[in-house]
Amino acid sequence: MKLSKRLETIASFVPEGSRIADIGTDHGYIPIHLVQEGKAKHAIAMDVREGPLLRARAHIQEAGLQTQVEVRLSDGLLKLEENEADCVVIAGMGGELMIHILEAGRDLWENIPYWVLSPHSELDKVRRFLEEQEFFIERETMIKEEGKYYTVMGVSRETKAGNIEEREISYRYGKSLLESKDPVLKEYLKKEEEQLEQIMKGLSVNGTGAAVRRMEELKLELAYNKEAQDAVR
């Protein structure tokens, strides 16, 4: 099965020989791919909606993997039992929803050694949450596909020290991405800088109180952006 660049990157983070649970599986492409490639022994494709599960089930049947890829209706992690998976994939959703799913599945945290996360928004909130709950981001990468930027994280429960202090730019842009001077992050930072400056230019001709307050917020965001750019040079 040929995956998109984003899904292929997510799948590449799954450790060899895993038993995986894919939360919000949609079409079931990641579990099917991992089992076909021999990277996963068994997979559970989970989604809160019946529609995506019907599509996933059809694709699993087409691939002849009914005995290796199970389909399960579940609100997040709620229907996943202890010791059914040693790697959980959560991707394709906003950061707030991802945090909610992780919180609701708190009882499983110590039984699942590895998590692959790819939030589409609010990455700073996800990174703060992970640090506060004693998760450790072991790997992180950023990719660009069809003009959009995506971040993928490999997360464990081990606590390890890093070279860059946990501060605002680490939450916003990712400590390991900054440390590795990720080339896609460099491109993203430059684009973000241009966008922030363009917005500030438009607001500069507006003298309202709201515009002035927003200008101050943007100046702070631009300062974080430039600090991050300095870190990846």
FENSUL-V48649 format. One record per backbone hydrogen bond with DSSP energy under -0.5 kcal/mol. NH is the residue of the N-H (numbers start at 0). CO is the residue of the C=O. Records with the same first field share a line. If there is no record, write none. Layout:
BEGIN
NH = CO ; CO
END
This chain:
BEGIN
2 = 0
7 = 3
8 = 4
9 = 5
10 = 6
11 = 7
12 = 8 ; 9
13 = 10
16 = 38
17 = 14 ; 38
19 = 17 ; 41
20 = 86
21 = 43
22 = 20 ; 88
23 = 45
24 = 21 ; 45
26 = 24
27 = 24
31 = 27
32 = 28
33 = 29
34 = 30
35 = 31
36 = 32
37 = 34
38 = 33
39 = 33
40 = 17
41 = 17
42 = 67
43 = 19
44 = 42 ; 69
45 = 21 ; 43
46 = 71
52 = 48
53 = 49
54 = 50
55 = 51
56 = 52
57 = 53
58 = 54
59 = 55
60 = 56
61 = 57
62 = 58
63 = 59 ; 60
64 = 59
67 = 64
68 = 64
69 = 42 ; 67
71 = 44
73 = 46 ; 71
75 = 73
77 = 74
79 = 76
80 = 78
83 = 80
85 = 18
86 = 18
87 = 113
88 = 20
89 = 87 ; 115
90 = 22
91 = 117
92 = 117
97 = 93
98 = 94
99 = 95
100 = 96
101 = 97
102 = 98
103 = 99
104 = 100
105 = 102
107 = 104
108 = 105
110 = 107
111 = 107 ; 108
112 = 110
113 = 85
114 = 154
115 = 87
116 = 114 ; 152
117 = 89
119 = 92
125 = 121
126 = 122
127 = 123
128 = 124
129 = 125
130 = 126
131 = 127
132 = 128
133 = 130
134 = 129
135 = 155
137 = 135 ; 153
138 = 153
140 = 151
142 = 149
144 = 147
147 = 144
149 = 142
150 = 118
151 = 140
152 = 116
153 = 138
154 = 114 ; 152
155 = 135
159 = 157
164 = 162
166 = 164
169 = 166
170 = 166
171 = 167
172 = 168
173 = 169
177 = 173
178 = 174
179 = 175
180 = 177
181 = 176
185 = 181
186 = 182
187 = 183
188 = 184
189 = 185
190 = 186
191 = 187
192 = 188
193 = 189
194 = 190
195 = 191
196 = 192
197 = 193
198 = 194
199 = 195
200 = 196
201 = 197
202 = 198
203 = 199
204 = 201
205 = 202
206 = 204
211 = 207
212 = 208
213 = 209
214 = 210
215 = 211
216 = 212
217 = 213
218 = 214
219 = 215
220 = 216
221 = 217
222 = 218
223 = 219
224 = 220
225 = 221
226 = 222
227 = 223
228 = 224
229 = 225
230 = 226
231 = 227
232 = 228 ; 229
END
